[in-house]
């Protein structure tokens, strides 16, 4: 996708909190070169909206959302809209999320606590195909990455697969196996198999521990 030369950049904004979306939209719409043209309440809706609107330039996605996280949505958007730029908006100052965001195809990572300071700059950087890292994290992240590279280590491993992460999130949100099967278009037996694998991989015993884990890693909010 080439850089837009006419009119403001068209932005899809996804966050499950109405007040947050309203505040972010005020920040972006106050800029003459930026315009929020579509909103979504979760990652799944964001992907649907992106499929419907063929003239989007940028998606701004919260990381922790119901049904489908921003990271999951970013991976899906990278497949269905490969030219769409993506920014992650998050309350989590977390190295693992940062690297997962890069893996998912995002070009920037903005903390909600600093959105009024950083978001507009991050949007413009993304539209120029330039990366954006919030200022406080840049030095620490680069140092961590270089130390890992010097040691011959790879980026942090994912403890579960993408499909297992989808099942984990939905289980933690309280969905039944049948509901999860319907949402993911798989069988209930497959859902149960994924759930058993997740519990074994993470060393967890039941839904309560699984839910606590999902909260701790930011798949769902407490």
N, C-alpha and C positions, 0 to 999 in steps of 0.2 A: 504494500500500500504506500503510495507516495504522500508526501506532506501536503496537507490541505492548503490551498492557496486562496480560496474564496469562502467568506463567511466563517463563523465560529466553529471550532471543532465540536463534533456531536458526541456526547458522553452518555454512557449507560452507567447508572449508579445503583449498586446493590448493597443493602444493609437491612437487617430485620428490625431495626429500631426506627420508628417513624421520626422521632425527634432528631436522631442523628442524621438521617437522610435529609431532613429539612434544613439542618444547619450546614451540612456539606453542600447542599444545593445552593444555599444563599451565598456561600463562599465562591463557588464556581460560576454561578450565573451573574455575579457582580463584575466578572471579567469580560471585556468585549470579545475576546478570542475564544471563549469557552461557553458551552451551553449544554445543560443536562436535558436530554430529549427523551429519556426513558428511565424508569425506576423499577426495581425488583425487590421483593421482600426476602428472597433466599436465592441460593445458588442455582437451583433448578429453574426458577422463574427467570433468572438472569440469562441462562443459556437459551431459554425459549424466546425471550425478547430479542436476543442477539440474532437468532435465526430469522425472526420476523422483520427486523429493521436492517436493510442491506447497506445503509449509509452511515453506520457508526464508525467513529475514529478511535474511541478509547472506552474501556470498561474500568470502572473503579469499584473494586470488590472488597467487602468486609471479609475477614478470614473466618470468623465464627458465626455461621448462620444455620438455621434449621434445614433439614432435609439434605442439603448439599452445601458443604463449606465453600468459601471463596477459592481455596486451593483446588478443590475438586471441580468447581465451575471453570477455573482458569485452564485446567487440563482439557476439559471438554471444549472450551472456546478455542483453544489452540488447534483442535482438530476441525471444528466446524467453521471457524472464522480465522484462518491462519494469519491474516493481515491485520487483525484487530490488536491494538496495543492494550496492555493490561497493567493496572496498578493495584497493589494490595493495600488496603486501609485496615489498620489493626490496633488493638489496645495492647498487644503482646510484644514486648521488647525481647525477642527470642531468636537466637541464632539458627535453631533448627527450622523455624518458620521462614526465615530469610532464605536459606538454601532451598527449601521446598518451593518457595515462591519462584526462585530462579529456574528450578527444574520444571515448574508448571508453565513457564513462558512469560512470567511477569518481568517488567523492566523497572519496577520501582516498588518501594516498601515504605509506607508512611504511617507514623504513629498518630492515632486519633487525638492524643493529648497535644500534638503539635500541628494539627491539620490547618489551623488558621495561619500558621507560619510557613508550612512546607508544601501543602497540597497543590497550590497553583503552580509553584515551581516544578514540582514532580510531574504534573500533567503536561506542562510545556516540554519538559525533558523527554518524556515518553513519546510525545508527538514528533519530536526530532529524532526519535530512535536512539536516545541516549539514556543510560541507566540513572536511577536516582536512589540514593541511600540516605536515610535521615542522618543529619550531621553527627549526632552522638554515637552512632553505631559504626561509622565508616572505619575508624582506626582499629577498633576492637575486632571487627569482622575480617578486615584485611590481614591483621596480625594472626588471627586464628587460622585463616585459610593458608597463609604462607607457612606457618608452623606445621600444619597438617601436610602440606605439599612437601616440605623438607623432610618430613618423617616418612614420606612415601605412602601416606594414608589417603584414602578417598574421602569424598564428602560424607557427612553423617548418614549412616544407613537408615532405611525405613524399617521399623520393627514389624510392620504388617504390609501386605500388598495393597494396592489401590482399591480392589474390590473388597478386601477385608476391612479396610478403613471405612468404606461406604456402609457395610453391614454394621460395624462397630458403632458408628454414629447413630444409625437408625435404632439399633437396640437400646442404646443409652437414652435416646429420646422417648423410649417407651413403646415403640411399635412392636406389634406381634410378628411372628415369623411369616404369617400369611400376608400381612400388610407390607412387610419388607420385600417379600417375593413379588408382590404386585408392583411395588414402586421400582424395583430393579429388573423386573421382567425375567425372573429366574424362579426355580421351584422352591417350595418351602423346605424340602429336604436339603437342597443346596445351601439355603440360608443357615440351617442347623449345622451343616458341616463347616461352613465358614465360622460360625460362632464358636464351635468346639475348637477349631484351629486357633482362633484369636485367644481364647482363654488359655490354651496350652502355651502359645508363643509368649504371652505376656505374664504367665504365671498367676492368673487370676482364677477365682473360684466361682463367682456368680455375677448376676446382673448388677448388683450394688457396687461391687469392686470395679466392674467394667465401666459403670457410669462415673465413678470417681476418677478412673483413669482418663476417660474422655474429657472430663472437666479439666483435669490437670494439663492435658496436652492441647487444650483449646478447641476440641472438636465440637463441644457444646458449652454453653455458658451456665454457671451455677444458678 
